[in-house]
């Protein structure tokens, strides 16, 4: 990148390297922080989704065990 070029970040800010070095650095930091925070948010959502799925699996296992206990031959094809 040449001196004086504009850097366009995904935070929709233009940063001029030559005249505003501190703004350019701030622009990069803000952009990287946004990317990292978005990634962490997706990890959080995925974790909560997996918790929900695991809860449902546990619930189905308990219901199946209860059904087999009350009617042991219902699933044997007898």
C-alpha angles and dihedrals in degrees: 000000000000123000109269094027119136121244115209115204127194088247084074096246127132116220123193110211096199101050105024109036094157091051090049092053090045089050092054093046093049091047094050091045090053092050092048093046091050090051091049090049090053090049089051092050092047091049091052091047091051090049089054093048092048089049091052092048090051090049092051091049091051092048091048092049090049091050092048090048094051096039108021096176097045094094099035095079092245 
